[in-house]
């Protein structure tokens, strides 16, 4: 155990497409923080929002889960849960792993006309695996009402 702290957040400062990326900073004393590094891979010319990160670390590896939403005709409401990881000391995040099926914001919880997933994202790491929890809005035949948002989980093995 190193005692290091990790914080991840959505931020648009590095994006050429003016959308949010997931950034991560570290600290060993909770006073001084490293320059932020980008967690998610580059999306090139695609306009993709990255949001609602969760972070967990174990044994020198840092794991971050987050949602993505591509802003393209006919795709605005499709969201994906993802996970990316990196090892200390360099913390160079590689490709992301998509967790489960995509969600459709058409079926997400609502406040007035706004749709939202809430902050239902979690991540835990151990020596054997990483366990992610996220919310997935979708149409499910047989479920009551037009809105359906279920919690999903996955175990990611090394």
Secondary structure, DSSP 8 states (H G I E B T S, - for coil): ----EEEEEEE-SS-TTSS-EEEEEEESSSSS----EE-S---TTS-EEEEEEEEEEETTEEEEEEEEEE-STTTTTEEEEEEEEEETTT------EEEEEEEEGGGSEEETTEEE--S--EEEE-SSEEEEEEEEE---TT-SSS--EEEEEEEEE-
